[in-house]
Amino acid sequence: MKRVTDNNGQTYDIEVHGYDERLKRPAKGAYRKYEFSTDPSGDIMGRLDYQIWVAALRWLEAELGPQLIAHRLVSSDRTMTPWLEEDRPGVWLAHNDADQRAKKTASVR
């Protein structure tokens, strides 16, 4: 945007070309559209897959731990979000009884 004044003294903002041909680069203050260098959906699905895996391990530990007599499970202390500095709640597997319908749940942050 460039502010111009007409002969009557009124000022207007007009849109100008954002590329400086002389310097061969975007003009100062020009809008730049950013694009991902790669598609992030693979990373997103990988993180979701990891969280489901950790939730399944925790569920198995909670279900099988008290039932085992001759063996003992090693507890898993895996974080749900190892890509963050602090652990955040991730996905949660809903328990499905015969008379209770399964619920889709997830934590979004």
C-alpha positions in Angstrom: 0.0 0.0 0.0 1.1 3.5 -0.8 -0.4 6.7 0.5 -0.9 9.3 -2.2 -2.4 12.8 -2.2 -4.5 14.2 -5.1 -4.7 17.8 -6.3 -7.6 18.5 -3.8 -5.5 17.5 -0.8 -7.4 14.2 -0.2 -5.2 11.2 0.7 -5.8 7.7 -0.6 -4.2 4.3 0.0 -3.5 2.6 -3.3 -2.2 -0.9 -3.9 1.2 -1.1 -5.6 3.3 -3.9 -7.1 5.3 -5.5 -4.2 8.3 -6.5 -6.2 11.2 -4.1 -6.8 12.6 -4.8 -10.3 15.7 -2.8 -9.7 16.8 -4.6 -6.5 15.3 -8.0 -7.7 13.6 -8.6 -4.3 10.3 -7.8 -2.6 9.7 -4.2 -1.7 10.0 -3.2 2.0 6.7 -4.0 3.8 5.4 -6.0 0.9 3.1 -9.0 1.8 4.8 -12.3 1.3 2.8 -15.5 1.0 4.5 -18.3 2.8 4.2 -21.9 1.7 5.3 -25.1 3.4 8.4 -26.6 1.7 6.8 -30.0 2.3 3.3 -31.2 3.1 2.9 -31.3 6.9 0.1 -34.0 6.8 2.6 -36.8 7.0 4.1 -35.4 10.2 0.7 -34.7 11.7 -0.4 -38.3 11.0 2.8 -39.6 12.4 2.3 -37.7 15.6 -1.3 -38.9 15.9 -0.1 -42.5 15.2 2.5 -42.2 18.0 -0.1 -40.8 20.5 -2.5 -43.7 19.7 0.4 -46.2 20.2 1.3 -44.7 23.6 -2.3 -44.6 24.7 -2.7 -48.3 23.7 0.4 -49.2 25.7 -1.0 -47.3 28.8 -4.3 -49.1 28.4 -2.7 -52.5 28.1 -0.6 -51.8 31.2 -3.6 -50.8 33.2 -5.7 -53.8 32.0 -3.1 -56.5 32.1 -0.9 -55.4 35.1 -3.3 -56.5 37.8 -4.2 -59.8 36.1 -0.6 -61.1 35.7 0.6 -63.4 38.4 3.9 -64.9 37.3 5.1 -61.8 35.4 5.4 -58.1 36.0 5.1 -55.4 33.4 7.8 -52.7 33.1 5.9 -49.4 33.3 6.2 -47.2 30.3 7.0 -43.6 31.0 6.7 -42.4 27.4 5.5 -38.9 27.0 2.5 -38.2 24.7 4.2 -35.2 23.1 8.0 -35.8 22.9 8.2 -33.0 20.2 7.2 -30.4 22.8 9.3 -29.3 25.8 6.6 -30.1 28.3 4.2 -33.1 28.2 0.7 -32.3 27.1 -2.4 -34.6 27.1 -2.8 -36.4 23.8 -5.4 -38.8 22.6 -7.4 -40.9 25.0 -8.8 -44.3 24.1 -12.4 -44.6 25.3 -13.4 -47.9 26.9 -16.1 -49.7 24.9 -18.6 -51.8 26.9 -21.4 -53.8 25.3 -24.0 -51.3 26.4 -21.9 -48.2 25.9 -21.2 -46.7 22.5 -17.6 -45.8 21.7 -16.7 -42.1 21.8 -14.2 -40.3 19.6 -12.1 -38.1 21.8 -8.9 -36.1 21.4 -7.1 -33.3 23.1 -6.5 -30.2 20.9 -3.9 -27.6 21.8 
